[in-house]
Amino acid sequence: MADTPTNKLFVGSISWNITWQELKEAFSEFGEVGFVKIVTDRETGRSKGFGFVEFETVEEATAAKEAMDGKDLDGRAINVDFAQEKPQD
């Protein structure tokens, strides 16, 4: 993903059982979570195993990234990195 700090985090390797509410709760100890999305398959509605968590500030996101990367969440070690905006063609 990206090395440039941003207030939006990419969270990978999340359990298919995790809800957006549970993801928000897991990250909320690091600051004000403004937005959470778990990406789902369009046809089945099943989680694709990754999502995004957006904080109010870059500092909160940085603290969450450093603390949560590699942590166990519902039996899986999650990957956390700064999200990267999709390039506009």
GUVEXSE-893977 format. One record per residue (C-alpha): z, x, y. Coordinates in pm, whole numbers, padded with zeros to 5 digits, always signed. Layout:
<atoms>
ZXY;...
</atoms>
This chain:
<atoms>
+00000+00000+00000;+00084+00130+00346;+00298+00413+00479;+00314+00269+00830;+00636+00074+00881;+00586-00294+00950;+00813-00597+00935;+00622-00732+00633;+00688-00603+00282;+00479-00620-00033;+00695-00688-00342;+00533-00616-00676;+00631-00643-01043;+00839-00954-00981;+00930-01178-01272;+00718-01489-01315;+01046-01685-01318;+01147-01588-00962;+01110-01858-00697;+01043-01787-00331;+01398-01904-00256;+01543-01648-00498;+01324-01375-00350;+01439-01469+00001;+01803-01464-00108;+01764-01120-00269;+01624-00974+00055;+01829-01167+00311;+02122-00925+00297;+01907-00679+00493;+01828-00906+00787;+01666-01226+00905;+01390-01320+00661;+01128-01520+00845;+00868-01572+00573;+00845-01539+00194;+00541-01598-00025;+00492-01550-00396;+00121-01529-00470;+00009-01773-00739;-00305-01824-00942;-00522-02089-00779;-00608-02261-01106;-00282-02245-01303;-00026-02227-01020;+00149-01949-01211;+00292-01650-01024;+00070-01342-01016;+00382-01123-01015;+00378-01017-00652;+00455-01153-00311;+00549-01081+00049;+00872-01085+00248;+00859-01076+00627;+01157-00977+00843;+01224-01028+01212;+01222-00651+01278;+01068-00333+01137;+01420-00186+01106;+01532-00468+00876;+01218-00433+00664;+01268-00056+00640;+01629-00099+00524;+01520-00357+00264;+01235-00137+00137;+01463+00163+00094;+01734-00039-00081;+01521-00268-00300;+01237-00044-00423;+01296+00010-00796;+01588-00235-00814;+01623-00480-01099;+01546-00842-01012;+01557-01091-01301;+01516-00815-01558;+01228-00631-01389;+01225-00324-01167;+01044-00436-00853;+00812-00226-00635;+00860-00263-00261;+00632-00115+00005;+00518-00194+00356;+00243-00456+00348;-00100-00370+00474;-00312-00617+00666;-00646-00697+00507;-00928-00532+00701;-01147-00778+00886;-01514-00743+00794;
</atoms>
